[in-house]
């Protein structure tokens, strides 16, 4: 075995691999855990007493995401349940010179169920490489809110993401039919691209909030707000989408909280502490 091959084996053996698969069910009007599987560095905890709506907190004990790390999350909300999923902290994706970090998310929402996927921000460091997929399967009489925020470097630490790779793929299927498809890809000179007026106009913090089903009333509630950064909202074919762009993560968080409140999303306790 060559020295390069040995180094690759050592690198691969030290990569974090994490998996969480859990489902919830309704019992006597309350949402409770039905099945939980944890592997590697990922954990899920559900603090608080039994209630109609359950809050689940994802924890990455690896302390961040490095090149070559692979994480998968599989969440199923059973019939009539109400589930909010967040993260214990902002997820940091560190610089890598080799393989990208991979995060795969699968969300299944049964009839009459409501799922709010509202993790805290994903922070990309300079020369990070992240590939993420989010696949949603939604029953005809179910509701989902997806809120994902990405921050390119920590402004308070004077960090700039000059280069890197971000590939973010979302697919939503409702009643077996593809209703939403989006892929965002930034590759190479990220700072230069974000500086362009048609991209982010110098902003380093962006977010998307997707509501299915969503309508003009939801969009109107968002448009009636006063925002610190830039916020745009639209609705079509039973879907509402909100885009946010801000000069820093703190501004983005404040705007995001206002938007989700207007959309009547129950904010996780970790968001308001």
C-alpha positions in Angstrom: 0.0 0.0 0.0 1.4 3.4 -1.0 1.7 6.2 1.5 -1.0 8.2 -0.2 -3.4 5.2 0.0 -2.6 4.7 3.6 -3.3 8.4 4.3 -6.6 8.2 2.6 -7.6 5.2 4.7 -6.7 7.0 7.9 -8.6 10.1 6.8 -11.7 8.0 6.0 -11.5 6.1 9.3 -11.6 9.4 11.1 -14.7 10.9 9.4 -17.9 11.2 11.3 -20.9 9.2 10.2 -24.2 9.9 11.9 -27.7 8.8 11.4 -31.0 9.6 13.1 -34.3 8.0 12.1 -37.4 8.7 14.2 -41.1 8.7 13.9 -43.9 10.1 16.0 -47.5 9.0 16.6 -50.6 10.5 18.2 -51.7 9.0 21.5 -54.8 10.5 23.3 -54.4 13.8 21.5 -50.7 14.1 22.3 -47.7 13.6 19.9 -45.3 11.0 21.2 -42.2 9.2 19.9 -43.0 6.0 18.2 -39.6 4.8 17.0 -36.0 6.2 17.5 -32.8 5.0 15.9 -29.5 6.7 16.5 -26.1 5.9 15.1 -22.7 7.5 15.1 -22.5 11.2 16.2 -26.2 12.1 15.8 -28.7 12.2 18.6 -32.3 13.4 19.0 -33.9 14.5 22.3 -37.5 15.5 23.0 -37.5 17.8 26.1 -40.7 18.8 27.9 -43.9 17.1 29.1 -46.3 15.3 26.6 -48.3 17.8 24.7 -50.3 18.0 21.4 -47.1 19.3 19.7 -43.8 17.6 20.2 -40.4 19.4 19.9 -37.4 17.4 18.8 -33.8 18.6 19.1 -31.1 17.2 17.0 -27.6 17.1 18.5 -24.3 16.5 16.6 -21.8 15.2 19.1 -19.0 15.5 16.6 -19.0 19.3 17.2 -19.4 20.3 13.6 -19.2 18.9 10.1 -15.8 18.3 8.4 -14.8 17.1 4.9 -15.9 13.5 4.3 -18.4 13.5 7.1 -21.8 11.9 6.2 -25.0 12.5 8.0 -28.5 11.3 7.3 -31.8 12.2 9.0 -35.1 10.5 8.5 -38.2 11.9 10.2 -41.7 10.6 9.9 -44.7 12.5 11.4 -47.6 10.0 11.8 -51.3 10.8 11.2 -52.6 13.7 13.2 -49.3 14.6 14.8 -47.7 18.0 15.3 -43.9 18.0 15.3 -41.3 20.7 15.4 -37.7 19.7 14.7 -34.7 22.0 15.4 -31.0 21.7 16.3 -29.2 22.3 19.6 -26.9 24.9 18.0 -25.9 26.3 14.6 -24.2 23.7 12.5 -20.6 24.6 11.5 -19.2 23.2 8.2 -15.5 23.4 8.2 -12.8 23.8 5.5 -11.9 20.7 3.6 -9.2 20.0 1.0 -10.8 16.7 0.0 -14.2 15.1 -0.1 -17.3 17.2 0.6 -19.5 17.0 3.7 -22.8 15.3 3.0 -26.1 15.8 4.7 -29.2 13.9 3.5 -32.7 14.7 5.0 -35.9 12.8 4.4 -39.2 14.0 5.8 -42.4 12.1 5.7 -45.7 13.8 6.8 -48.8 11.7 7.0 -52.4 12.8 6.6 -53.6 15.4 9.1 -50.0 15.9 10.4 -48.0 19.1 10.7 -44.2 19.2 10.6 -42.0 22.3 11.1 -38.4 21.7 10.1 -36.6 24.7 11.6 -33.0 24.0 12.4 -30.7 26.8 13.5 -28.3 28.3 11.0 -25.8 26.3 9.0 -22.5 28.2 9.0 -20.0 27.7 6.2 -16.3 28.3 6.8 -13.9 29.4 4.0 -13.3 26.5 1.6 -16.0 24.4 3.0 -17.7 21.9 0.6 -21.2 20.9 1.5 -23.7 18.7 -0.4 -27.2 18.6 1.1 -30.4 17.0 -0.1 -33.9 17.5 1.5 -36.6 15.2 0.2 -40.2 15.6 1.5 -43.1 13.2 1.1 -46.3 15.0 2.0 -49.8 13.5 2.2 -52.6 15.5 0.5 -54.0 16.6 3.9 -50.7 17.4 5.6 -48.7 20.6 6.2 -45.0 21.3 6.3 -42.9 24.4 7.0 -39.2 24.2 5.9 -37.0 27.0 7.2 -33.3 26.7 6.4 -30.7 29.5 6.9 -27.1 29.5 5.6 -24.4 31.9 6.8 -21.2 32.4 4.9 -18.6 33.0 7.6 -19.0 34.6 11.0 -19.0 38.4 10.5 -18.2 39.0 14.2 -15.0 37.0 13.8 -14.0 38.9 10.6 -14.4 35.7 8.6 -15.0 35.7 4.8 -15.9 32.7 2.7 -13.7 33.5 -0.3 -14.1 30.1 -1.9 -16.0 26.9 -1.4 -18.8 24.6 -2.7 -22.4 24.5 -1.8 -24.9 22.2 -3.5 -28.4 22.3 -1.9 -31.1 20.2 -3.5 -34.8 20.3 -2.3 -37.7 18.2 -3.6 -41.2 18.2 -2.2 -43.8 15.6 -3.3 -47.4 16.0 -2.3 -49.9 13.2 -2.7 -47.3 11.4 -4.9 -46.8 14.4 -7.2 -43.7 16.6 -7.4 -44.8 20.1 -6.5 -41.5 21.8 -5.7 -38.0 21.3 -6.9 -35.0 23.6 -6.3 -31.2 23.2 -6.5 -28.8 25.9 -5.4 -25.2 25.6 -6.4 -22.3 27.9 -5.6 -18.9 26.7 -6.7 -15.6 28.6 -6.6 -15.4 32.3 -5.7 -18.3 32.5 -3.3 -17.5 35.9 -1.9 -17.4 37.4 -5.4 -20.7 35.9 -6.3 -22.4 37.1 -3.1 -21.2 40.6 -3.8 -23.1 40.8 -7.1 -26.3 42.9 -6.9 -28.4 40.2 -8.5 -27.2 37.5 -6.1 -26.9 38.9 -2.5 -25.6 42.4 -2.9 -22.9 41.8 -0.4 -25.1 39.9 2.1 -23.6 36.9 3.8 -26.7 35.4 5.4 -29.6 33.9 3.4 -32.7 31.8 4.2 -35.7 30.2 2.6 -39.0 29.4 4.3 -41.3 27.1 2.4 -44.9 26.5 3.4 -47.0 23.7 1.9 -49.9 24.3 1.6 -49.5 28.0 1.5 -51.5 30.8 0.1 -51.7 34.6 -0.5 -52.8 35.2 3.1 -49.5 33.9 4.3 -47.6 36.0 1.8 -49.6 39.1 2.8 -48.8 38.6 6.5 -45.1 38.5 5.6 -45.2 41.5 3.3 -46.9 43.6 6.0 -43.9 43.2 8.3 -41.0 45.7 8.6 -37.7 43.9 7.8 -34.1 44.8 8.6 -32.7 42.9 5.6 -34.3 42.0 2.3 -37.3 39.8 2.3 -39.5 38.7 -0.6 -42.5 36.4 -0.5 -44.7 34.8 -3.2 -47.4 32.2 -3.5 -48.4 29.9 -6.3 -50.2 26.5 -6.8 -50.8 26.1 -3.0 -47.2 26.9 -2.1 -45.8 29.9 -0.2 -42.1 30.7 -0.3 -40.2 33.4 1.5 -36.6 34.4 0.7 -34.4 36.3 3.1 -31.0 38.0 2.7 -29.1 40.0 5.3 -25.7 41.5 6.0 -25.1 39.2 9.0 -26.5 36.3 10.9 -28.0 38.4 13.7 -30.1 40.4 11.3 -31.2 37.3 9.5 -32.3 35.7 12.7 -34.4 38.6 13.7 -36.1 38.8 10.3 -36.6 35.0 10.3 -38.3 35.0 13.7 -40.7 37.8 12.5 -41.5 35.8 9.3 -42.1 32.5 11.1 -44.3 34.3 13.7 -46.3 35.8 10.9 -46.7 32.4 9.4 -48.0 31.1 12.8 -45.1 28.7 13.2 -44.4 27.7 16.8 -40.8 28.8 17.5 -38.7 26.2 19.3 -37.7 27.2 22.8 -34.0 27.2 21.8 -34.8 30.0 19.3 -36.2 32.3 22.0 -33.9 31.6 24.9 
